[in-house]
Amino acid sequence: MEYALTAKGHYNVTSKHRTTFEVTQDIDIGLRADCIVGLASNASLKDIPPTMKETIRNENVKIKIILETENATDTITGYGHPALTLDHPTDIVCRKSDYTCSRTLMIGADKAAVDLNSDLIDDLRSGKTLQVTIIVKTR
């Protein structure tokens, strides 16, 4: 199962957060928003197809996120969980921890914002387009 969306970078993308990264439909951020890597997204968790959401709500599901700009790519892997509501109207958050809320797409991620490819972050800081691909596979 695969779902793709696009977002944009922003000059305030710092990518310093150690436990999460986020893509949002918000159009502006300040420097304190150190987990946000993509803004003005054309989709959020509420837009993921229902069959994919059902699959993600299984803790035996592996989720792969591919982040791509014109000059760089990075791949993040994590897991689903039955407590994920996947219904936030503006945000998608991937977490290294096992914390869940309406903004959480996956837990147990192997990377957070601070771990992402520096060329990818440079592209995002210069406002380039971000392609986000969510791939869901059962373990």
Phi and psi in degrees as GROMACS dihedral restraints (atoms count N, CA, C in turn):
[ dihedral_restraints ]
;  ai    aj    ak    al  type     phi  dphi    fc
    3     4     5     6     1  -140.7    20    10
    4     5     6     7     1   142.8    20    10
    6     7     8     9     1  -141.7    20    10
    7     8     9    10     1   133.3    20    10
    9    10    11    12     1  -123.4    20    10
   10    11    12    13     1   148.3    20    10
   12    13    14    15     1  -146.5    20    10
   13    14    15    16     1   166.2    20    10
   15    16    17    18     1  -124.1    20    10
   16    17    18    19     1   153.2    20    10
   18    19    20    21     1  -145.1    20    10
   19    20    21    22     1  -178.8    20    10
   21    22    23    24     1  -126.4    20    10
   22    23    24    25     1   153.6    20    10
   24    25    26    27     1   -78.1    20    10
   25    26    27    28     1  -177.8    20    10
   27    28    29    30     1  -159.5    20    10
   28    29    30    31     1   146.9    20    10
   30    31    32    33     1   -63.1    20    10
   31    32    33    34     1   -17.0    20    10
   33    34    35    36     1   -94.7    20    10
   34    35    36    37     1     9.6    20    10
   36    37    38    39     1   -69.3    20    10
   37    38    39    40     1   115.8    20    10
   39    40    41    42     1  -107.4    20    10
   40    41    42    43     1   -26.3    20    10
   42    43    44    45     1    53.1    20    10
   43    44    45    46     1    49.7    20    10
   45    46    47    48     1  -107.1    20    10
   46    47    48    49     1    -7.7    20    10
   48    49    50    51     1   -66.7    20    10
   49    50    51    52     1   136.8    20    10
   51    52    53    54     1   -93.3    20    10
   52    53    54    55     1    -9.7    20    10
   54    55    56    57     1  -127.1    20    10
   55    56    57    58     1   -10.7    20    10
   57    58    59    60     1  -143.3    20    10
   58    59    60    61     1   165.8    20    10
   60    61    62    63     1  -140.8    20    10
   61    62    63    64     1   154.4    20    10
   63    64    65    66     1  -139.2    20    10
   64    65    66    67     1   146.0    20    10
   66    67    68    69     1  -120.4    20    10
   67    68    69    70     1   134.7    20    10
   69    70    71    72     1  -136.0    20    10
   70    71    72    73     1   159.3    20    10
   72    73    74    75     1   -85.2    20    10
   73    74    75    76     1    -7.9    20    10
   75    76    77    78     1   -57.4    20    10
   76    77    78    79     1   150.8    20    10
   78    79    80    81     1  -104.3    20    10
   79    80    81    82     1    -4.7    20    10
   81    82    83    84     1  -147.7    20    10
   82    83    84    85     1   148.7    20    10
   84    85    86    87     1  -141.2    20    10
   85    86    87    88     1   156.8    20    10
   87    88    89    90     1   -98.7    20    10
   88    89    90    91     1   177.1    20    10
   90    91    92    93     1   -66.6    20    10
   91    92    93    94     1   -22.2    20    10
   93    94    95    96     1   -73.3    20    10
   94    95    96    97     1   -15.0    20    10
   96    97    98    99     1   -83.0    20    10
   97    98    99   100     1    64.0    20    10
   99   100   101   102     1   -78.4    20    10
  100   101   102   103     1    -0.5    20    10
  102   103   104   105     1   -99.8    20    10
  103   104   105   106     1   -17.7    20    10
  105   106   107   108     1   -77.4    20    10
  106   107   108   109     1   124.8    20    10
  108   109   110   111     1  -113.7    20    10
  109   110   111   112     1   -17.8    20    10
  111   112   113   114     1  -139.5    20    10
  112   113   114   115     1   137.0    20    10
  114   115   116   117     1  -123.3    20    10
  115   116   117   118     1   169.6    20    10
  117   118   119   120     1    53.2    20    10
  118   119   120   121     1    38.4    20    10
  120   121   122   123     1   -62.9    20    10
  121   122   123   124     1   146.0    20    10
  123   124   125   126     1   -86.4    20    10
  124   125   126   127     1     5.4    20    10
  126   127   128   129     1  -158.1    20    10
  127   128   129   130     1   161.6    20    10
  129   130   131   132     1  -136.6    20    10
  130   131   132   133     1  -173.0    20    10
  132   133   134   135     1   -58.1    20    10
  133   134   135   136     1   -35.7    20    10
  135   136   137   138     1   -62.6    20    10
  136   137   138   139     1   -20.2    20    10
  138   139   140   141     1   -90.2    20    10
  139   140   141   142     1   -10.6    20    10
  141   142   143   144     1   -63.6    20    10
  142   143   144   145     1   135.8    20    10
  144   145   146   147     1   -57.3    20    10
  145   146   147   148     1   143.0    20    10
  147   148   149   150     1   -54.9    20    10
  148   149   150   151     1   -37.7    20    10
  150   151   152   153     1   -66.7    20    10
  151   152   153   154     1   -35.3    20    10
  153   154   155   156     1   -70.1    20    10
  154   155   156   157     1   -40.7    20    10
  156   157   158   159     1   -59.5    20    10
  157   158   159   160     1   -42.9    20    10
  159   160   161   162     1   -60.4    20    10
  160   161   162   163     1   -40.6    20    10
  162   163   164   165     1   -67.7    20    10
  163   164   165   166     1   -41.7    20    10
  165   166   167   168     1   -62.3    20    10
  166   167   168   169     1   -29.3    20    10
  168   169   170   171     1   -77.8    20    10
  169   170   171   172     1    29.0    20    10
  171   172   173   174     1  -124.6    20    10
  172   173   174   175     1   126.9    20    10
  174   175   176   177     1   -72.6    20    10
  175   176   177   178     1    -5.2    20    10
  177   178   179   180     1   -93.5    20    10
  178   179   180   181     1    11.9    20    10
  180   181   182   183     1  -100.7    20    10
  181   182   183   184     1   132.5    20    10
  183   184   185   186     1   -98.4    20    10
  184   185   186   187     1   133.4    20    10
  186   187   188   189     1  -117.4    20    10
  187   188   189   190     1   131.5    20    10
  189   190   191   192     1  -117.8    20    10
  190   191   192   193     1   132.1    20    10
  192   193   194   195     1  -113.2    20    10
  193   194   195   196     1   129.3    20    10
  195   196   197   198     1  -111.7    20    10
  196   197   198   199     1   122.5    20    10
  198   199   200   201     1  -106.0    20    10
  199   200   201   202     1   126.0    20    10
  201   202   203   204     1  -135.3    20    10
  202   203   204   205     1   136.2    20    10
  204   205   206   207     1  -120.8    20    10
  205   206   207   208     1  -178.5    20    10
  207   208   209   210     1   -65.4    20    10
  208   209   210   211     1   -22.7    20    10
  210   211   212   213     1  -115.0    20    10
  211   212   213   214     1    -5.3    20    10
  213   214   215   216     1  -155.8    20    10
  214   215   216   217     1   162.6    20    10
  216   217   218   219     1  -146.0    20    10
  217   218   219   220     1   156.3    20    10
  219   220   221   222     1  -150.4    20    10
  220   221   222   223     1   151.6    20    10
  222   223   224   225     1  -125.3    20    10
  223   224   225   226     1   133.4    20    10
  225   226   227   228     1  -124.2    20    10
  226   227   228   229     1   136.8    20    10
  228   229   230   231     1  -120.9    20    10
  229   230   231   232     1   139.7    20    10
  231   232   233   234     1  -155.3    20    10
  232   233   234   235     1  -160.9    20    10
  234   235   236   237     1  -136.1    20    10
  235   236   237   238     1   155.9    20    10
  237   238   239   240     1   -83.3    20    10
  238   239   240   241     1   178.7    20    10
  240   241   242   243     1  -164.0    20    10
  241   242   243   244     1   145.3    20    10
  243   244   245   246     1   -61.4    20    10
  244   245   246   247     1   -24.3    20    10
  246   247   248   249     1   -81.3    20    10
  247   248   249   250     1    -3.8    20    10
  249   250   251   252     1   -74.4    20    10
  250   251   252   253     1   123.2    20    10
  252   253   254   255     1   -86.5    20    10
  253   254   255   256     1   -30.0    20    10
  255   256   257   258     1    54.4    20    10
  256   257   258   259     1    43.7    20    10
  258   259   260   261     1  -131.2    20    10
  259   260   261   262     1    14.7    20    10
  261   262   263   264     1   -67.5    20    10
  262   263   264   265     1   136.7    20    10
  264   265   266   267     1   -75.9    20    10
  265   266   267   268     1   -14.4    20    10
  267   268   269   270     1  -134.0    20    10
  268   269   270   271     1   -19.6    20    10
  270   271   272   273     1  -120.7    20    10
  271   272   273   274     1   155.9    20    10
  273   274   275   276     1  -134.6    20    10
  274   275   276   277     1   116.2    20    10
  276   277   278   279     1  -120.9    20    10
  277   278   279   280     1   133.1    20    10
  279   280   281   282     1  -111.7    20    10
  280   281   282   283     1   132.3    20    10
  282   283   284   285     1  -123.9    20    10
  283   284   285   286     1   140.3    20    10
  285   286   287   288     1   -72.5    20    10
  286   287   288   289     1   -31.0    20    10
  288   289   290   291     1   -79.3    20    10
  289   290   291   292     1  -174.6    20    10
  291   292   293   294     1  -105.0    20    10
  292   293   294   295     1    16.3    20    10
  294   295   296   297     1   -70.1    20    10
  295   296   297   298     1   136.2    20    10
  297   298   299   300     1  -125.3    20    10
  298   299   300   301     1   145.3    20    10
  300   301   302   303     1  -157.5    20    10
  301   302   303   304     1  -176.3    20    10
  303   304   305   306     1   -64.8    20    10
  304   305   306   307     1   -17.3    20    10
  306   307   308   309     1   -90.2    20    10
  307   308   309   310     1    -9.8    20    10
  309   310   311   312     1   -84.6    20    10
  310   311   312   313     1   127.2    20    10
  312   313   314   315     1   -93.4    20    10
  313   314   315   316     1   -42.0    20    10
  315   316   317   318     1  -150.5    20    10
  316   317   318   319     1   156.6    20    10
  318   319   320   321     1  -118.8    20    10
  319   320   321   322     1   169.9    20    10
  321   322   323   324     1    64.0    20    10
  322   323   324   325     1    28.2    20    10
  324   325   326   327     1   -64.3    20    10
  325   326   327   328     1   146.6    20    10
  327   328   329   330     1   -86.6    20    10
  328   329   330   331     1    -3.8    20    10
  330   331   332   333     1  -145.6    20    10
  331   332   333   334     1   151.2    20    10
  333   334   335   336     1  -120.2    20    10
  334   335   336   337     1  -176.9    20    10
  336   337   338   339     1   -53.8    20    10
  337   338   339   340     1   -42.9    20    10
  339   340   341   342     1   -64.3    20    10
  340   341   342   343     1   -22.2    20    10
  342   343   344   345     1   -90.7    20    10
  343   344   345   346     1    -6.4    20    10
  345   346   347   348     1   -72.9    20    10
  346   347   348   349     1   153.8    20    10
  348   349   350   351     1   -50.8    20    10
  349   350   351   352     1   125.6    20    10
  351   352   353   354     1   -65.7    20    10
  352   353   354   355     1   -29.6    20    10
  354   355   356   357     1   -67.6    20    10
  355   356   357   358     1   -36.7    20    10
  357   358   359   360     1   -62.2    20    10
  358   359   360   361     1   -46.4    20    10
  360   361   362   363     1   -64.9    20    10
  361   362   363   364     1   -39.2    20    10
  363   364   365   366     1   -59.9    20    10
  364   365   366   367     1   -44.0    20    10
  366   367   368   369     1   -59.7    20    10
  367   368   369   370     1   -44.6    20    10
  369   370   371   372     1   -65.5    20    10
  370   371   372   373     1   -39.9    20    10
  372   373   374   375     1   -61.4    20    10
  373   374   375   376     1   -28.2    20    10
  375   376   377   378     1   -90.9    20    10
  376   377   378   379     1     6.6    20    10
  378   379   380   381     1    88.4    20    10
  379   380   381   382     1    11.2    20    10
  381   382   383   384     1   -67.9    20    10
  382   383   384   385     1   160.9    20    10
  384   385   386   387     1   -72.8    20    10
  385   386   387   388     1   141.3    20    10
  387   388   389   390     1  -114.2    20    10
  388   389   390   391     1   123.7    20    10
  390   391   392   393     1   -95.8    20    10
  391   392   393   394     1   127.6    20    10
  393   394   395   396     1  -117.6    20    10
  394   395   396   397     1   120.1    20    10
  396   397   398   399     1  -116.3    20    10
  397   398   399   400     1   126.3    20    10
  399   400   401   402     1  -105.9    20    10
  400   401   402   403     1   122.3    20    10
  402   403   404   405     1  -120.4    20    10
  403   404   405   406     1   127.1    20    10
  405   406   407   408     1  -116.7    20    10
  406   407   408   409     1   126.9    20    10
  408   409   410   411     1  -135.7    20    10
  409   410   411   412     1   143.0    20    10
  411   412   413   414     1   -77.0    20    10
  412   413   414   415     1   143.4    20    10
